[in-house]
Amino acid sequence: MNKTKEIWIAGFALFSLFFGAGNLILPPTLGVKSGLNWWIVVLGFVLTAVAIPILAIFAHAKLQGTLYDFGKKVSPIFSSVYCFLIYIISVAIPSPRTAAVTHEMTVQPFFETPALLTSIVYFGLVFIFAINRSRVIGLIGKFLTPIIVLILLGIIVVAIFTSPETVNPSVFKTPFIDGLLEGYQTFDAIGGVVVGAVIIISLNYSSHTTFDAKRKLIRKAGLIAGTGLLLIYGGLILSGSLFSSTFAENSSRTQVLSSLSSQTLGNFGTTFLSVLVALACFTTAVGIVTGTADYIKGIYKNSKKIYIITAAIACIIGVIVGSYKVDLIITLAVPALMFLYPITIVLILLNVLPEKYASAMVFKMVVLVTFIFSIPDFLGFIIPRESLTGIKSIIPFAEHSLGWVLPALITFLVLNLNKLTSNK
């Protein structure tokens, strides 16, 4: 196969990996709230929703292993617990969210049925597809992504040329930080460490047999995927900003996306997009349930019975959580993300770095410090924030829920400087 063609195929494969339909509801609302500061919000959002996930793919290209390999330098026990938490959170939040998005965008506008009914039918089908390993899901996903991308590009282009003259002022005090933290909600960094290895192994390396050749292909493919995500996410944030004056003050995320689509493409375009988003959400849910069941199955000596039980439990969780509103699920996700995302980001960055800067000791200490300084951020969304004012006032950036960043960086630098001094 032509090398250039192979790179583009790999790039589109990576783009499809990160392009979750559930994520489409996030950027437009960010744009509505950001006003003329939309470009600053884009910078923060892209950092955690594009750059870090693509670096996760680079890390997988370097490791050539599994999710377990991401944390094994910390300790085998840590890595096992980390893997377990990643899969638990995946079936408890992003998977059910796909059902909630499907109900609010595809079912609710046309039928007065309860969300619980949608969730039951939805995850009933997810379970059937998961235990039967249907190839239909893969085929649907292959054709859905390009069509949805074309529709979204249509929305963005029309929005740029037909937007109202009035743009609402920004409601964000720190646009960059707000965009960065909203990027957590895409779950793309977690997606990168979960299925990155699978995607890399699945790619056709017929003319890329060496380690260095594979890494070069992944870098170029990652640039293609990252550029695509930047255009879509950035374009939707810009579109939301341009049409910010047309939305009701308390519009939900799904309402903003639907209204934006209606104003730019008309009712037919909105209906078509809603159906496609529902199908794409469904493929995402099947992928999460299947991947989780595969992981647990591997622990129990490839037991088919364990696989079915795990898939069933994941679908039951999906039914329960998926019956709630999308915005509520997003709110419920925040504590878990504040706990797990910093550790995931640190593991990705350390695994990308050359070995001489990322020894086992560096892994252990940086992850430990990240965990400790993430606790106030995590607790801030569970207990009254006033009770944490004292401790947050002495930790740099803690008031922005980024108290872990500077301590982790200092720990990394001190350990490496100490190593450099010792070698001399």
Secondary structure, DSSP 8 states (H G I E B T S, - for coil): --HHHHHHHHHHHHHHHH--GGGGGHHHHHHHHHGGGHHHHHHHHHIIIIIHHHHHHHHHHHH-S-HHHHHTTT-HHHHHHHHHHHHHHHHHTHHHHHHHHHIIIIITTT----HHHHHHHHHHHHHHHHHHT-THHHHHHHHHHHHHHHHHHHHHHHHHHH--S-------SSHHHHHHHHHHTT-HHHHHHHHHHHHHHHS--TT--SHHHHHHHHHHHHHHHHHHHHHHHHHHHHHHHHTGGGS-TT--HHHHHHHHHHHHHHHHHHHHHHHHHHHHHHHHHHHHHHHHHHHHHHHTTT-HHHHHHHHHHHHHHHHHHHTS-HHHHHHHHHHHHHHHHHHHHHHHHHHHS-GGGS-HHHHHHHHHHHHHHHHHHHHTTTS-GGGGHHHHHTSTTGGGT-TTHHHHHHHHHHHHHHHHHHH-
